[in-house]
Every structure is written in structure tokens, then in C-alpha cells.
Amino acid sequence: MSVLSSDTHPKMEALQIQFIRRMSAWKKISIVDDLNETVKTLAVSGIKQRHPEAMPEQIHRMLADLMLGAELARKVYDHAR
């Protein structure tokens, strides 16, 4: 098996992969959902730091620009008005 993480010992990486393979599908989905929420929280925090005066609606739109891309966010949000 090839090494996926250069900072992880190959034996530990093999154990991690084995553990993940044995994990139930719902648990894997839950972990991915938690990671997505963490990324969203960090993105919102960054937006608020860069734009402290922004209103919640503006923050939501800037987040959409980041997550969807400006073109798709414009289509979604401008259409909703």
C-alpha cells in the first residue's frame, strides 16, 4: 500500500484505513457532515474578520460566493429576489 500522509507512520496509516473501512456508512457520513460544518464555521469566521461591518445577509451571500462560486451564487440568490 502506498503512503497517503507523509507525516504519518505507514503502520499507523494502515490502522487508520482499516478502522475507516470497518466504520458504518452512517458514521462516515456523520464525520463528513461534521467536517463540512467546521469548514463552514471557519469560512464565516474569516468573512467576519475581513468584513466586520457586514450584516448577516451579506455574510450569508459571501459564504455562498465562496462555496458555490460567484456565478452560481449570483444565479441562485439573484433569482430568489
C-alpha positions as CSV (number, residue, x, y, z in Angstrom):
1,M,0.0,0.0,0.0
2,S,1.3,3.5,-0.8
3,V,1.7,6.1,1.8
4,L,-1.0,8.7,1.7
5,S,0.3,11.0,4.5
6,S,4.0,11.8,4.6
7,D,3.7,12.8,8.3
8,T,2.1,9.5,9.4
9,H,3.9,6.3,10.1
10,P,2.9,3.7,7.5
11,K,1.7,1.2,10.1
12,M,-0.4,3.9,11.8
13,E,-1.8,4.9,8.5
14,A,-2.7,1.3,7.7
15,L,-4.5,1.1,11.0
16,Q,-6.4,4.3,10.3
17,I,-7.5,3.0,6.9
18,Q,-8.6,-0.3,8.4
19,F,-10.6,1.5,11.1
20,I,-12.3,3.7,8.5
21,R,-13.2,0.7,6.3
22,R,-14.8,-1.1,9.3
23,M,-16.8,2.0,10.2
24,S,-20.5,2.0,9.4
25,A,-21.8,4.2,6.5
26,W,-23.8,6.4,8.8
27,K,-20.7,7.1,10.9
28,K,-18.7,8.1,7.9
29,I,-21.4,10.4,6.7
30,S,-21.6,11.9,10.2
31,I,-17.9,12.6,10.2
32,V,-18.1,14.2,6.7
33,D,-21.0,16.3,7.9
34,D,-19.1,17.5,11.0
35,L,-16.1,18.4,8.8
36,N,-18.3,20.3,6.4
37,E,-19.8,22.3,9.3
38,T,-16.3,23.0,10.7
39,V,-15.2,24.4,7.3
40,K,-18.4,26.5,7.0
41,T,-17.8,27.9,10.5
42,L,-14.1,28.7,9.7
43,A,-15.2,30.4,6.4
44,V,-17.8,32.5,8.2
45,S,-15.3,33.5,10.8
46,G,-12.9,34.6,8.1
47,I,-15.6,36.6,6.4
48,K,-16.5,38.3,9.6
49,Q,-12.8,39.2,10.3
50,R,-12.4,40.7,6.8
51,H,-15.8,42.4,6.8
52,P,-16.7,43.3,10.5
53,E,-19.4,45.7,9.3
54,A,-21.3,43.1,7.2
55,M,-24.9,42.2,8.0
56,P,-25.9,38.6,8.4
57,E,-27.5,38.5,4.9
58,Q,-24.2,39.8,3.4
59,I,-22.2,37.2,5.3
60,H,-24.5,34.5,4.0
61,R,-24.1,35.8,0.4
62,M,-20.3,36.0,0.7
63,L,-20.3,32.4,2.1
64,A,-22.3,31.3,-0.9
65,D,-19.8,33.0,-3.2
66,L,-17.0,31.1,-1.6
67,M,-18.9,27.7,-1.5
68,L,-20.7,27.9,-4.8
69,G,-18.6,30.3,-6.8
70,A,-19.6,33.8,-7.8
71,E,-21.5,32.8,-10.9
72,L,-23.7,30.1,-9.4
73,A,-24.3,32.1,-6.2
74,R,-25.5,35.0,-8.4
75,K,-27.9,32.8,-10.2
76,V,-29.3,31.3,-7.0
77,Y,-29.5,34.5,-4.9
78,D,-30.4,37.0,-7.6
79,H,-33.2,34.7,-8.9
80,A,-34.6,34.4,-5.3
81,R,-35.2,38.2,-5.1
